[in-house]
Amino acid sequence: MPVGDDAAMARALSETLDDPRDPGRLQERARAFSLDAAVDRYLDLLLDRGS
């Protein structure tokens, strides 16, 4: 959504509240962005582990 588009933000929030996502699926996806996952990826790059 475009930055500063208040109407688009309001629509997105309304749609999300009207049709909530499966919490388990969201939690699983969020794990990819955890501190541990980020550190592992940085170490892979820095140590050339190729994971």
Helices and strands as residue ranges (DSSP letters): H 6-18, H 23-30, G 31-33, H 35-46
